[in-house]
Amino acid sequence: MPFNANINALRALAVMAVVLFHFNPALFHGGFIGVDVFFVISGYLMTGIVFSGLENRSFSLLRFYMARARRIIPALMGLCIALMVLGFLYLPIDDYRAILRAIKSSLLFTSNFELAKSGGYFDAPPQENWLLHTWSLSVEWQFYLLYPIAMMAGARWLGLRKLKMAVVALTVASLLASIAMTQWRETLAFYMLPSRAWELLMGGMAFLFPLRRTHAAHRLLVPVGLVGIVGSALLLSSEAPWPGYLALLPVLSTLIVVYGDRDSLLGKLGILQWAGRISYSVYLWHWPLVVVLYLLGLLNSWQYMLGGIALSFALGHVSWRYIERHEKPAGSPRKTLGVFAGATVAVVVLASVTASLLKDHPGARFFYTEPVAPLEASERYPQTCTKQPFDSEECTLGKGAPTVILMGDSHAHATASAVQRVNPGSTLLWWHGGCPLLLDFDMHNKTQASTCRDFNRDKLERLKQSYPGLPLVLFSRASLYADTVKPSKYTVSFEPGKKTSPALFAKRYIDEYTNTVCALASNRPVYLVRPIPEMPFNVYKGLNLRAQFASQVSDVYTPQRQYAKRNEVANQAIDQAVARCGAKAIDPTAYLCQNGKCMGSLGGVALYHDDNHLVDAGDEQLKDLFVPVFKNQSN
């Protein structure tokens, strides 16, 4: 197809949106729509190539596959080889083997299937998957494999005119499937080709059905489309169900630009043309840089963020200049495809063999001292756990009769040893990961919400009938559930499907938490533990990576003012419950924070297993936090 400067500029805008979103989601919280723009562009170009070839009776399936392989595989393979070397030199064995698994799925273009099994794209923290962004390449490659075959079959059996209408029907079917799947299984809708195909096919329809337009309307289309794209990037957020019908805004806006004047100013800006040419390589390289900055705890620094963005474009330019533009294997399509397939298989086999070798012989990296990861489960006290209904656990720490009940989510489980440290008897722990201490609520993850409601109600009924007067300690990662700035599948809601203002959400959350605490406090003293500070990245992994690049490793911390801001709603809920329910508040920040800093490590020793769960070293810092529970009990 002839070069279209507008489309090249769209590539630039798309990659800029994605890069800004990944480096600073709060700044450009809808930048993920850049991928949708890429999909439309790809659909337009691929349809043009395939349909024009079918129309001229000159289309070659092998030649089409060869061109796609030349475009995608070399730069992707270059990135994968670089990550193999980086991981071999600097990463712990488990993290390195995870990279090798991701390399295999990326080069085999199945990473979208693997990621769909592990959780949603917007779940936090995604920055520990070095090749998370390759899901979109997998979707596109799967489209490239199937689409020309379907077009060839349609041209043969339907004819070109009816084939156009078949593309329209397929587009509508995929869009409807996307809308339905987004409501039913959003993770699958996000990653799978059937619910994404309509975006590529919409681009195809721009080629199949060119618009007849006046000159004035022609010139107006580009600015109108650009407003839609920029508006999508600024107004949409990861909180919205995606893709679904909302993806129509960036998709249709991109179509409008494609239909617009090819001689517009958009196509004449040199900086956009340069960024468009290198956009694929920039997309490949930017995400590993995000991961590095995240693990080093530097992603929130403006200086490092801007440096990371600049380095993304610099590495993208180098990759474009020396890999994408480099002379590719010559010869027949069959021979060229064989070369690419052989190279891909070689790297995949190398990754597999390396992963197996290091699993059986971790000392093979004789130059690397494997760091010892802190244990997630406490070893300080004997602990007996049994599975309970609703996928929960009931554990007993220590010996003797229970003298306290600890109830909550994984934070309660992670900090149980701090309770037992000052407990003269045993601690009864009721916990369910990812469950807020609320009775009446909903979540983006409907299954999780239902399970959590059942778990909480079951424990409420049990407390009404058992252990009268025994103190109850409530402990959860409330900031995760009340987070409307960076929502996840665990963010709670009270009116599903309705947009709620932050102020109204806060009021609903505070009132529901208070109602729950009052119900639980009807026949016993209740203690409410304020949230544990969260770190900006995985503490153990960050300390290890810092140790590879610095002679002196500084401790990890998060500013206490950030903790206060993030937990504002959670702490207000605790304050109201204390006032209305007669509960008592316990504040761990008096032990974990000092001089305005909440510590994630001390003297290079990690206090956290990841970025939010304390380990024994962290529990040790809590010292006498829970003494009031047992002091009041003995009195």
Residue pairs with C-beta under 8 A, 6 or more apart in sequence:
1 45
1 48
1 49
1 52
4 258
4 262
4 267
5 262
5 266
5 267
5 268
5 273
6 222
6 257
6 258
6 260
6 261
6 262
6 264
6 266
6 267
7 41
7 44
7 45
7 258
7 276
8 267
8 272
8 273
8 276
8 277
9 266
9 267
9 269
9 272
9 273
9 276
10 37
10 41
10 229
10 254
10 257
10 258
10 276
11 38
11 41
11 275
11 276
11 279
11 280
12 271
12 272
12 273
12 274
12 275
12 276
12 279
13 34
13 37
13 226
13 229
13 272
14 34
14 35
14 37
14 38
14 41
14 279
15 34
15 38
15 275
15 279
15 282
15 283
15 286
16 34
16 275
17 28
17 30
17 31
17 32
17 33
17 34
17 37
17 229
17 233
18 31
18 32
18 34
18 35
18 133
18 283
18 286
19 31
19 282
19 283
19 286
19 309
19 312
20 27
20 28
20 31
20 309
21 28
21 29
21 30
21 31
21 32
21 34
21 233
22 31
22 133
22 286
22 287
22 290
23 286
23 290
23 293
23 299
23 305
23 308
23 309
24 305
25 31
25 238
25 486
26 485
26 486
28 233
28 234
29 236
29 237
29 238
30 232
30 233
30 234
30 235
30 236
30 237
31 233
32 121
32 238
32 242
33 229
33 232
33 233
33 236
33 247
33 249
33 250
34 233
35 136
36 199
36 243
36 247
36 250
36 251
36 254
37 229
37 250
37 254
38 136
38 140
38 283
39 136
39 139
39 140
39 196
39 199
39 200
39 203
39 251
40 199
40 200
40 202
40 203
40 206
40 251
40 254
40 255
40 258
41 203
41 254
41 258
42 140
42 143
42 200
42 203
43 143
43 199
43 200
43 201
43 202
43 203
43 204
44 203
44 204
44 206
44 207
44 258
45 203
46 143
46 144
46 147
46 148
46 200
46 203
46 204
47 151
47 167
47 203
47 204
47 205
47 207
47 208
48 207
49 64
49 67
50 59
50 64
50 147
50 148
50 151
50 152
51 151
51 160
51 204
51 207
51 208
52 59
53 59
53 60
53 64
54 151
54 152
54 155
54 160
55 160
59 148
59 152
60 333
61 148
61 149
61 152
62 333
62 334
62 337
63 333
64 144
64 148
65 144
65 145
65 333
65 337
66 333
66 336
66 337
66 340
68 141
68 144
69 336
69 337
69 340
70 328
70 336
70 340
71 280
71 324
72 137
72 140
72 141
72 280
73 107
73 340
73 343
73 344
74 323
74 324
74 326
74 328
75 280
75 281
75 284
75 319
75 320
75 323
75 324
76 106
76 107
76 134
76 137
76 284
77 107
77 343
77 344
77 347
78 319
78 323
79 284
79 285
79 288
79 319
80 103
80 106
80 107
80 131
80 347
80 351
81 347
83 99
83 103
83 130
83 131
83 288
84 99
84 100
84 103
84 350
84 351
84 354
87 95
87 96
87 99
87 100
87 130
88 96
88 354
88 365
89 368
89 548
90 545
90 548
91 99
91 545
92 370
92 371
92 373
92 541
92 544
93 358
93 359
93 362
93 365
93 370
94 373
95 128
95 541
96 358
97 355
97 358
97 359
98 129
98 130
99 130
99 131
100 351
100 352
100 354
100 355
101 114
101 351
101 355
102 111
102 114
102 129
102 130
102 131
102 134
103 131
103 347
103 348
103 351
104 348
104 351
104 352
105 111
105 113
105 114
105 131
105 134
105 138
106 131
106 134
106 137
106 138
107 344
107 347
107 348
108 344
108 348
109 137
109 138
109 141
109 142
110 138
111 131
111 134
111 135
111 137
111 138
112 135
112 136
112 138
112 139
112 142
112 191
112 192
112 193
113 138
113 191
115 121
115 129
115 132
115 135
115 191
116 187
116 188
116 190
116 191
116 192
119 187
119 489
120 186
120 187
120 190
120 488
120 489
121 132
121 135
121 187
121 190
121 191
122 238
122 487
122 488
122 489
123 488
123 489
124 486
124 488
125 294
125 537
125 538
125 611
126 132
127 290
127 291
127 294
127 295
127 299
127 537
128 291
128 294
128 295
128 538
128 541
129 291
130 287
130 288
130 291
131 287
131 288
132 287
133 283
133 284
133 286
133 287
135 191
139 191
139 192
139 193
139 196
140 200
142 193
143 193
143 197
143 200
146 193
147 200
151 163
154 162
154 163
154 166
154 167
155 163
158 166
164 208
164 209
167 201
167 204
167 205
167 208
168 205
170 197
170 201
171 197
171 198
171 201
171 202
171 204
171 205
172 198
173 198
174 194
174 195
174 196
174 197
174 198
174 201
175 198
175 245
175 248
177 194
177 195
178 189
178 194
178 195
178 196
178 198
178 243
178 244
178 247
179 244
179 245
181 188
181 189
181 192
181 194
181 195
182 189
182 190
182 195
182 241
182 242
182 243
182 244
182 245
183 241
183 244
186 241
186 242
186 444
188 195
189 195
189 242
189 243
189 244
190 242
190 243
195 243
196 243
199 243
199 247
199 251
202 251
202 252
202 255
203 254
203 255
203 258
205 255
206 255
206 258
206 259
210 259
211 259
213 221
213 259
218 260
218 261
219 260
219 261
219 264
220 260
221 256
221 257
221 259
221 260
221 261
222 256
222 257
222 260
222 261
222 264
222 265
222 266
224 253
224 256
225 253
225 254
225 255
225 256
225 257
225 258
225 259
225 260
226 253
226 257
226 266
227 253
228 249
228 250
228 252
228 253
228 256
229 250
229 253
229 254
229 257
231 249
231 253
232 249
232 250
232 253
233 250
236 242
236 246
236 249
236 250
237 487
238 486
238 487
239 484
239 487
239 491
240 246
241 444
257 266
266 272
267 273
275 282
275 313
277 320
278 313
278 316
278 317
278 319
278 320
279 316
280 316
280 320
280 324
281 315
281 316
281 317
281 318
281 319
281 320
281 323
281 324
282 312
282 313
282 315
282 316
283 316
284 316
284 319
285 312
285 315
285 316
285 319
286 308
286 309
286 312
286 316
289 308
289 311
289 312
289 315
290 299
290 308
292 545
293 299
293 304
293 305
293 308
294 536
294 537
295 537
295 538
295 541
295 542
295 545
296 537
296 542
296 545
296 546
296 549
297 535
297 536
297 537
297 542
297 546
297 556
298 304
299 305
299 536
299 537
300 536
328 336
329 335
329 336
329 339
329 340
330 336
331 339
357 364
358 364
358 365
362 370
371 540
371 543
371 544
371 547
373 540
373 609
374 540
374 606
374 608
374 609
374 615
374 616
374 617
375 609
375 615
375 616
376 414
376 609
376 613
376 615
377 383
378 416
378 417
378 615
378 616
378 619
379 616
380 417
380 420
380 421
380 616
380 619
381 397
381 398
381 417
381 420
382 397
382 398
382 399
383 395
383 396
383 397
383 416
384 395
384 396
385 393
385 394
385 395
385 396
386 393
386 394
386 395
387 393
388 394
388 430
389 454
389 455
389 458
390 432
390 451
390 452
390 454
390 455
390 458
391 432
391 451
392 430
392 431
392 432
392 455
393 413
393 429
393 430
393 431
393 432
394 428
394 429
394 430
395 413
395 416
395 428
395 429
395 431
396 402
396 426
396 427
396 428
396 429
397 416
397 417
397 419
397 420
397 423
397 426
397 427
397 429
398 420
398 423
398 425
398 426
398 427
399 426
400 424
400 425
400 426
401 425
401 426
402 425
402 426
402 427
402 428
402 467
402 470
403 423
403 424
403 425
403 426
403 427
403 470
403 471
403 630
403 633
404 419
404 423
404 425
404 427
404 428
404 470
404 471
404 472
404 473
404 629
404 630
404 633
405 427
405 428
405 429
405 430
405 463
405 467
405 470
405 471
405 472
405 473
406 412
406 416
406 419
406 427
406 428
406 429
406 430
406 431
406 473
406 475
407 429
407 430
407 431
407 437
407 459
407 472
407 473
407 474
407 475
408 430
408 431
408 435
408 437
408 474
408 475
408 476
408 529
409 431
409 432
409 433
409 434
409 435
409 436
409 475
409 476
409 477
410 431
410 433
410 434
410 477
410 613
411 475
411 476
411 477
411 531
411 532
411 612
411 613
411 614
412 429
412 431
412 473
412 475
412 476
413 429
413 431
413 433
414 609
414 613
414 614
414 615
414 619
415 475
415 529
415 532
415 614
415 619
415 622
416 427
416 429
417 616
417 619
418 614
418 619
418 620
418 622
418 625
418 626
419 427
419 473
419 626
419 629
420 426
420 427
421 619
421 622
421 626
422 624
422 626
422 627
422 629
422 630
423 626
423 630
424 630
428 467
430 459
432 451
432 452
432 455
434 448
434 452
434 490
435 448
435 451
435 452
435 455
435 456
435 476
436 452
436 476
436 478
436 481
436 490
436 492
437 456
437 474
437 476
437 478
437 513
437 516
437 517
438 452
438 456
438 481
438 492
438 509
438 512
438 513
438 516
439 453
439 456
439 457
439 460
439 512
439 515
439 516
439 519
440 453
440 494
440 512
440 515
441 449
441 453
441 492
441 493
441 494
441 512
442 449
442 492
442 493
442 494
442 496
443 449
443 452
443 489
443 490
443 491
443 492
443 493
444 487
444 488
444 489
444 490
444 491
444 493
445 489
445 490
448 489
448 490
449 492
456 516
460 519
460 520
463 472
463 520
463 523
463 524
464 522
464 523
467 524
468 523
468 524
469 523
469 524
469 525
470 524
471 524
471 525
471 526
471 527
471 629
471 630
471 632
471 633
472 520
472 521
472 524
472 525
472 526
472 527
473 526
473 527
473 529
473 586
473 626
473 629
474 517
474 520
474 526
474 527
474 528
474 529
475 529
476 531
477 531
477 532
477 534
477 612
478 513
478 531
478 567
478 569
478 570
478 573
479 531
479 534
479 566
479 567
479 570
480 488
480 490
480 491
481 490
481 491
481 492
481 509
482 491
482 492
482 505
482 506
482 509
482 569
482 570
482 573
483 491
483 566
484 491
484 502
484 505
492 509
493 500
493 505
494 500
494 505
494 508
494 509
494 512
500 508
506 569
506 572
509 569
509 573
510 569
510 572
510 573
510 576
511 576
513 573
513 574
513 576
513 577
514 573
514 576
514 577
514 580
514 581
517 526
517 528
517 577
517 581
517 583
518 577
518 580
518 581
520 526
521 581
521 582
521 583
525 583
525 584
525 632
525 633
526 581
526 582
526 583
526 584
527 583
527 584
527 585
527 586
527 626
527 628
527 629
528 574
528 577
528 578
528 583
528 584
528 585
528 586
529 585
529 586
529 588
530 567
530 570
530 571
530 574
530 585
530 586
530 587
530 588
530 589
531 563
531 567
531 570
531 571
532 588
532 592
532 612
532 614
533 558
533 560
533 563
533 588
533 589
533 592
533 593
533 598
533 600
534 558
534 563
534 566
534 611
534 612
535 556
535 557
535 558
535 600
535 608
535 611
535 612
536 558
536 611
537 556
537 611
538 610
538 611
539 556
539 600
539 601
539 606
539 607
539 608
539 610
539 611
540 606
540 608
540 609
540 610
542 556
543 553
543 556
543 601
543 604
543 606
546 553
546 554
547 553
553 604
555 599
555 600
555 601
555 602
555 603
555 604
556 599
556 600
556 601
556 606
557 597
557 598
557 599
557 600
557 601
558 597
558 598
558 600
559 596
559 597
559 598
560 589
560 593
560 596
560 597
560 598
561 596
563 589
563 593
563 598
564 571
574 585
575 585
577 583
578 584
578 585
584 628
586 625
586 626
586 628
586 629
588 622
588 625
589 598
590 625
591 621
591 622
591 623
591 625
592 598
592 599
592 607
592 618
592 621
592 622
593 599
599 607
599 621
600 606
600 607
600 608
600 611
601 607
601 608
602 617
602 621
605 617
606 615
606 617
607 614
607 615
607 617
607 618
607 621
608 614
608 615
608 618
609 615
614 622
